[in-house]
Amino acid sequence: MRIGIVTKHGLEEARETLAALEVWLSVRASAVWSPESHALMPAGQRVVLDRDAMPDQVDLVLVLGGDGTLLAMANRVGRAACNIPILGVNFGSLGFLTEIRRAELYTSLEAVLHGSAEHDERMMLRVVTARVGREAEVRLLLNDVVFTRTALSRMIDLAITIGEQFVTLVRADGLIVASPTGSTAYNLSAGGPIVHPAMAAIVLTPIAPHTLTIRPIVIPAEREVRVRPAASNDGAEVYVTLDGQWGCPLGEGDEVAISRAARPLRLVRASERSYFEVLREKLKWGER
């Protein structure tokens, strides 16, 4: 098995773990290192691959870092249209996606190598950003698409269409379109619902809506969501961000189409904890 090892850039606290991991893997599997992880290692001969090239060359991606590092690799695995799993080990502050604890690193890797590891299949989103005068851009992501106003602009108006039906005009500070996995990210902070990751659904949550009757809504994953800035914005600039990894400004006539991606993402599950245990541990869910 070839294991690709990716770390957050400059993650100094991972140096000792990486050195021990190299020794552990030397008699069990082939290691492929991202430039960021290789830079944290002692001098030596290693196979180093750029993050973009890694998904096509490995059987497992091991992420040491936080949720942002995992999201960046999820985008790349989705774009490569391959079925390799990601094992995320938490070196961040929250680590809701990188749910494997550092002490569980080797037992989790052993389970993968022996074929006994459990996986979660997480629905991904396919996002097509069409801007006037530009070629449409297609991206795959795990968490969410966020529409916000820029620092100097006023409240924004966003026209929402689901399938072939116009839904409403949202006047708010912004809008979040999230997958079930992304429901526990920005969506939750904005008052949206928690959606179990096994559900096939898309969540739409307004950010600080001007009208209290505009509430979050959960729709079937088979429906395409299209969002465009309304003409009534009167010059107010709208910005769209995908998983916190990529973004661009939107103007009148631009449109973002969000739908269920053809392939899910496979995450290696923490075998000792259920999804609800992770909710209680990471989000203090249900505590007073």
N, C-alpha and C positions, 0 to 999 in steps of 0.2 A: 504494500500500500504506500502511496505517495501522499504525504501530509504537508499541506501548505501552511506556513506559520506567519501570521500577520499580527503586528502590534501597532498600537497607537504611536504616532511619531514622538520620539523623545521620551518614551516611558521608562525612565531610569529605574524605577522600582522593579521592573521586569528582568533586569540583567541577570540576577542570580537564578531566577526561574528558567530563563532561556538557556543558560549554560548547563543546568541540570537536565533540562529537557533534551538537549542535543545528545548528551551521554545516554539517556534512557532510550531515545529513539534509535541510536546507532546499531542496536542489535534486534530491533523490532520492525522498523519501517524506514522508508526513504524520506528525508526532510527536504523541503523546498522553502526557501526563506524570502520574505519580502525585503526590499531594501531597508525599510525602517527597522525590521527585526535584526537583520544582518549587521546594521550599524551599532547595535547594542551588544554584539557578541565580541569575544576575544578574536584576535586575528586568526584566520584559518581558511581552508579551501571549502567552499559551500556552493550549492546550487542556488542562485539568486534569480528570482523572477519578479517583474513588475506586477503590481496588483491586478492590472487589466488582463495580463496574460495568464495569471495563475489558475483561474477556474477551469480552463481547458487542459491543464497539465497535472492536476492533482485529483485524489479520490476523496479528500476531506480538507476543509479549511478550518484551521484552529486559530481563533481570534483571541488575543490577549489584550484587553482594553475595556472600553465602555460601550454603551449602546451605539454611540456615533460611529465607532470603528466597525461594529457589526453591520450597521445600516449601509455603510459605504461598500462593504463586501457583498451584502445581499443584492445591491444594485448590479454589481459586476457578475455575480452568479446568475441572476435573472437574465441579464443581457446575453450571457454565453449560452443560454437555453440548455444548461446541463442539470443533472439531477444530484449533484454532490451535496452532502450535508455541511452545515456549519456548526462547529462546537465553540461556543462563546464562554470564555472564562473572565470573570469580573475583576477588573483592575480599576474600575471607575467608582463613582459615588453611589449611584442607584443600582444600575445593572439589572434592569428588568428583563432585558433580552439576553444579556450575557449572564445567565442565571447560575452557571456552574461556579461554585466556590473554588478558590485556589487549592484548598486541601483535597478537592475532588478531581483535580486535573488528571492524575494518572489512572485512577479507577475508571473515569469516564473514557479515557483513551483506550484502556484495556478492553472495555465493553465494545467500543467501535471496532477494534482490531479482531475481536473474537466474534463479531457479528451479533452481539446480544444487546447492543444499545437501542434504546427507544427513541423514536423521532416524533416531533410535532410537524405536521404539514401546515404551513402558514400561507394563507391567501395573499398574493401580491397584486398590486395595482399597475395597470398599463395606462400611461398618461401621454396624450398627444397634445402638444402645445403648438397651436397654429397662430402665427402672427402675420399681420398684413405685410406683404412684400418680402417675406422670408420663407424658407423651406420649413415645413412642419418638423418638429423634433419629437421623437418617441423615446420614452424612458420607462423603466420598470422600477418599482420601489415597494418597500415593505410597510411603511407606517402611514404617511399622510401627505396630502397636498394642501398647502395653506395659502390663502389669499389675504393680503393685508394692505393697509395703506402705508405710504412712505412717511418719513418723519414729519414732513411739512404739509401733508395733504389732509383734507377733512375726511369725515365719514364717507364711506364708499358705497355705491349701489352695484349689486351683482345680480344678473339675470340667470336663473337656474332652470335648466330643462332636464327632465329625466325621461329617457327613451325618446319618444316623439311628442311628449306632452310638456308644455310650459308649466312650471310649478309656481314660482313666485319671484318677486324682486326683493332681494334681501338688502336692507339698509343697515349697515353695521360697521364696526371697526375692521371686520374681516369675516372669513368663512374657513372652516376646516372640513375637508373631505377625507375620511380616515377608513382604513381597513380595520378588521377586528383586532389585529395586533396593535395598530396605531390608536385604538380606542383608549388605551391606558397611558397615552402620551399627552400631547397638547390638548387633544379632545377632552380628556378628563379634567384638565385644569380649567377649561372653558365651560364646564358644566355638562358635558356630553356623557352618554351612558358607557358603562363598561360592557363590552361585547365579548363573549367567550371566543377564543381563537378558532374553535372548530366550526363556528357559524360561517355561512356564506352570505356576507352582508357588507354594505357600505353605509357609513355614518356621515351625515351632514350636520355640522354644528356651527351656528353663527357665533361670532366673537363680539360680545357687548352689543347686541342688536338695539336699534333705536326703538323698535316696537316689541313689547313684552310678549305679544302673541306669536312671534317668530321663535319656534322652539326646535331643538334637535330632532332629527328624524332618521330612522333606520330603514333602509330599502333593500330589496333583494340584490344580490351581487350580479345577477344577470342583466340588470338595467344599467345602461350607460348614463353617466352624469356629465352634462355640459355646462360650463360656467363661462360667462363673458362679462366684461365691464359694461355697464349700461351707459347710454348716451347722457343720462342725467348727472353723470359724475362731474361734468363741467370742468374738465381739466385736472381733477384730482387723480393722482397717479396710483395705480394698483400694482402690487408686486406679488408674484407667485413663487412659492418655495416648495421644493420636492424633497421630503425627508431631511430637510436641513442641509442638503448636500449640493443643491443646484437651484438657481432661481433666475428670474428675469422680469423686467417690467412689462405690463400689459396696457395696451391702449384700446381705444374704440375700434371695434371690428375684429379684435383678437378673440380667440376662444380656446379653452382648455377642456379636452374630453377625457373623462376618467372612467375606466372599466376594469373588470376583473381580468388579470393576466392569465394566459393559457396554462402556465405552470405554477404550482405552489413552491414555496421555499421550505427546505427540510432543515429543522433545527434539532440538534441532539438535546434530548430532554435530561434534566436532572432527575435521575432515577429515584432518589430518596424523597422527592417532594412533588406534590400535585400542583396544578395551576392555582388552586385556591390557597395553598400554603404559600406560594410565591406572592400572591396578592397580599396576604396577611403580613408576610415578612418585609416585602419591599415597600408597599404602600400603606401599611398599618391599617388595612381594610377591615372594617368591622370593629375597630377599637374605639373606645370612648375617649 
